[in-house]
Amino acid sequence: MDISTALKGYLSTDETCRTAALRWFESQSAAQPVTIAVQLLEGPLNTHAHAGAASDPQYTAIKALAAVLLRQIVRKTPDFFTRAGAQEASSVCASLLARLREETDPYVKRKLADATAQVAATLFNTHGTWPDLMALLSQWSSSSSAAELQAALTLIQRMADFKQGFSALLPHHAGLAATFQRALQDGDAQHGKVRLAAFHAIASCTRMLHMGLDAEKHSQQDRFATESALRSLSQPLLASTLQQLSHPDAPMMMQLIADMCESDSMFFGASADEAVKALLQILPNKQHTHDVRSGAMEIMVALLSQASSKWIKKNGAVVSSAVSCLLALCGEVTADDEHGGEHEPWALRREDETEPYDSIGSVAADALTRTLTGPGATLVSECVLKTASEILRSCPSGQGLATHPWEPPYAAMQALDCVVNSQAGSKVIKPHLKTVDQYVYAMLRHPHCRVRWAALGLLGTEIENYGPSYQRARLELLLKTLLTQAQEDPEDRCKCRALTGLSMMLIGLDEDDDAPNVVPHLDAIVNQALIPILAKGTVQVQEAGLALAATIAQLVEDDFAPYYPSFMTAAKQILNQSGVHGKRILCETAIELAGHLAVAAGPEQFSQDAPVLMEALYSLHTANDPNRTHNFGPSVLLAFGNIAESLGEAFEPYLPAIMPSIMAAAKMQPKMLIGEADEDTSGGDGGGRLGVEVTESQGRTQLRIPGEGGVFQTVSFSTTEVEEKQTALALIKTIAEAMETKVSGVAKELAQTVAGDLESEFSQVRAAAYECVPAFLSTLLDEPSSFLTLWPALTGAATIKAIVNLPLQQVSEYVCKSVNGCMGQLHRLQRRVRRTTGVNGGGVLDAPELRAFVEQLYGALAQLMQRVLARLRSSEGGSSKKASHGTGSDEWEDVDEDEEEEPERDIINTVMQISGATFKVFGPSVAPLFHAHLQPVYSPFLTSPILPADPHNETNSLAQVAAICIFADAIDLGGPDTQQYAADFMGVVMGTVVCDAITDAQRAADDEPYDEDVLRVQASAFAIGVLGNRAPQVLQPRLPEAIQKLEAILAHPHSKTPERRLAADCACCALIKLYVAFTQQLTVDTVRPAMARLVAEWLPLTDDDDDARIAHGAVLSMVERAVDGSGGEGSGIIDVTTDAHTRKEVCRLLEYLSDKDHSSLLAAKDDLPEAMARVRGIANKLTTM
C-alpha cells in the first residue's frame, strides 16, 4: 500500500478499507515518520505535482486529510526534527511553507495552517528557529489581499494555541496589534471572515497569555506589552460586534469576547461598566435573535463574575441594572403553543426536563446563577432581593392576580431560587426568610401554574439549603402547605414539586438529632397524599408519590410497617406493567420502594411477599424483551441488596437463581476509550473552547478535553456498565455482610476481579471495590488459610499505593475506611482462632504477608499525614489571589472560589482509628512502628495547633482529639514500649477535661447546638481510664483530681442530652476502671456507694459500643464475684447480697442486656453467644438469692 492508496482508503465507505488504511498509516508513521511526512508534502499536498488530480471530486478532501495526518505525525513524534537531521528538517519546513503559500482552498489552507503551527511548536520546543515562517507571517499580515490577511490571522490563531508557538509571537507584539486593528477595520472583507479570523486569533492569544505561559521563560516587557495591546482591542471588538448584530457570525463573536473576559479578568479594564451598559441595550430587545441575546448575556456574566469586590461596589448602579435586567428576563419563557409540535407543552414536560433551548428565561436564570459565584455575589443577591420584593409587593391580592401579568412574579420566584441556592445568596436571604416565605405562600395561591410551580421550587430550595433548623421552626406549616399543594393543586407538575419538597424535608429532619419526630405525621402524609395519588394520579405524579413513600420507608423503617400492605400491593402491580410504554421510571421507582419496604417490614412480615417479589425482580433483571428500552439492572440490584439486608440468612434460597447474573455484572470490565478529535469535528471554528464538554447519550458518556493546537482528547465509556458493576459490587457486599461464611465461595471467585477493581479507571468502581473488601474477608472467618491467601490481593500493594497517591478526598472516602474495616475483620479472625485453639491468634498473626502489610501500612500512613499537613498549611491564610498583569489596578483581583470539601479532618481521625485497630490485633509488636511513623506526627497535636495563625480553628481541636485517642490506644495496647508516653500524656489530658456549661439561652440561639469541647472532654475521659488501667503509678498522685473531673462530666447540666451523652458514657466507663484499679487506696466503703450510684443512674451505657462492653463486662465480673463470694480484682465493690436496691438495679441492667436489640452493648457479634449465656447465668443466680 502506498500513500495515495492509504488516503483513498481513509475516505472509503468500506469499513475494511478504512481499517486497513488506518493500520498501514499508524505502522508506517511510527516506523518512519519523516519519510511519510515528506511523501505527504510532495504527494497529495503538492498541487503542481498533481495538477491533473484537481478534477477528482475527492481531491480537496484528500489534501485536507493529508494535512491533518501530517500534523498528527509531528504531534506524536516529539523528536521529529532530531530524527530528520538538519537537511531534511529544512526541506520539510520549506515544503510546508510552499504548500501553505500556493493553496487556494480556504478549508485546506486552514488545515495546512494547523499543521504549520504544530511543526513550529515541535521545532521551537527543540530550540530550533524558523525565520521563513515569521517572514511569511509578516508578509501576509501587511498584504493588501484579504485572503492573505485572513490566512495570517488563522496562522496566528493556530500558533497561539501552542505555548512554543505563542512564545515566538510575543516579541512581535506591536505587529500583532497592528494586524488585529487592521483586520477589525477591514472586517467586511471576505464576507466578514477576516473579522471572525481576527476574533479567533485574539481569543487564542488572550487565553495562552493568561493560562498557558511560564512567566519566568519570557520577557516581562513582552508579556505586559502584549497584554496591553490585547486589552486595547476590547472596545473595538465589542463595537464591531454590536454594529453587525444581524451578521450570522455575531453570536460566535460574542462567545469569543466572553472567552477573552474569562481568560483575562481585566480585559475590558476601566471600560467594563460601559461594556455592561452597551449590552443592557441589547438584552431586553426581543427583535434580536435568541443567539444574539444569549451571546450578550455570556459577555455580561463573564464581566460580572470576574469583577472584584472593589469594582462591584464602585459600579453598584450598573450592577444593579444588570441584575434587574437578568431577573426580568427570567420571566421570558417559551410559550406552549409558540412552536406548534416542536416543543411539548409545559404542563406535559417531566420535572427533570429543562426549558427548551430557545427559552431566554432559562438562559437568564443560568446567567444569574453564574453571576452569583463571583466576589460580587453579595451585592447581586441584595439587588435580586430588592427587585424581587418590589415586584412581589406590587402584585394584587385575591382575584386581582388573574388579570395581573404572571411573568414578573414568576421571574421573581426563579431569581430568588437562584440566590437561595448560592453560598453567598443564602446568607443574604437568611435574615429576610420570614418576608420571603410570605411571598412564597402568597404565590402558591396564584392562578397561573408556572408561578405556583416556581414558588414550590423556591420553597424546596429553602428546605434543602437552610436545613433542619429551618424545618424545625416551620414543621407544621411546611407539612400543611406541601400536603395541600400535593392534594389540591390542579397541575401535575406542581403536585410533583410539592411531593419532592416533602421528601427533602423528611431527609433533612432525619439528619438532625434534635428534630421533632415525624412519625406522628405519617397518617396525614400517607392517607391524605400518597394513597389518593396511587389510586388516581397520573404516571408522573405516581412516580413522585412512590419516591416519597420510598424515602419515608427508608427513614422511619419499622414505623412504616403499618402501611406496608398497601404499598407492597401497589409496587407489585406496577412491576407487572414494566413493559408498558411511558412507565419505565414509574417501574424503577416501584423497584426502589419494594426494597425499602422489605427493610421496613422486617423478615417476618416481608417473607410472605418475598417469593413473588423476587420472581418479578429477577424476571426484570434477566428479560430480553425488545419492547423494553431501558436496563433495569442497577435498580433491581439495589432492591436485591435491601431484601438481603431484610431477610439475612433467609435470603440464601434465592442465591442460586440471582447470583449468576450478579456475578456477571460484578465481573464486567467497563472500558474507557481514549482518542483524539480535530477541532473541526465539533463545528469548525467554534468558540467556547475553554472548558471540558460532557455529553451523555444512549447510556454512554463522552468527554471532550481541549488541548494544544485545536486538538481534543476524547474519553468515552458506558455509563450503564459502570453503574451496573458498581451496584453489583454493593449488592455482593450487602449479601456478604448478611450471610458471611455461607457465601465464602463468592469472595473466592471474585477476589481477583475486586483486586483489579481497586485500581480501576472509574472512581465509582474503585470505591465500590474498596467497600467490598472487608465484607469479603468476613466470609472467610471460618477459613483462616483462605483468609490469609486472599489478604495480599485484597489489601496489598494496590491499597498502599492508593494511600500514598490517590487524591485525599478519595483516600478519605473509601481507602482508609476499607483498611480500618479490614483490620476489624482480622481482629474477628484472631478472636475466633483463639476460641478454637486457645492460643492468641493461633499463629495467624505470624503470617509474613500480614507483617509485611502492617510495616508498609504504617509507612504509607505517615506519608499520607504529611500530605494532609502540607495541604492544611498551604491553604492557611484564606482566599487565593489572581495576579493582575501589566497594570497597577487592583479592581479585578481577589477572585474567591467556593470552598471545596476538605477531607483532611476525616483522614486525621481515620488514621487514628486504623492505628488503634492495628494495636488491637498485633498488640505490643506494633509499638516500634507507631513510634517511628505516627508518634512524630501526632505528638505535636497534643499541645500545638496545626494552624498556629488560627488557633481557634476547628481543625486544631479535632486534631488534638485524634492525638489524645491515638496515644490512649497506644498506651492501652502497646505494652511496656508505649509506657514512655504516659507521664507527659497525663499532663495533657488532665488539662483538657474542662466542662463549661452551655446556658439554655446559648443553646436556643445556636442553630446547631453543640459544645465544641465535648469531643475533647470525651477523648480525655477515655484517656484517664486508660492511664488508670495501664499506668496506675503515673495516675495515682493525681487520682482525686481525676475522679473529680470525671464526676464533673457526669454532673454537667446537659450530660444526658444527645450531644453530651457520649462524653458522659466515657466518663462513667473511666470511673469504673479507676474504682476497680484503686479499690484498696480508695477503700471499699468509699467505692461501693459510688458504684451503686453509677449502676442506678448511668447504666446501661448506650452511645458507644466499646465503652459499653468494657463497663458492662466489668460490672458483670463484679456481680459474679459478689454472687459466688470469690475474691479478686473489684471484689466487694458491688453488693447484691445485702443491698436490695443495688440488686434490683443490676437485675434491670441484666434484663436490658439480654434483649437481642441491645446485644451490641454486651459483646461483639462473634462473642455474643457466650456473653448472653453469662448474663442468663448471673440473672438466674440473682433470682434465687
Beta strands, then each sheet from edge to edge (+ up, - down):
strand 1: 673-678
strand 2: 693-697
strand 3: 700-706
strand 4: 711-718
sheet 1: 1+ 4- 3+ 2-
end
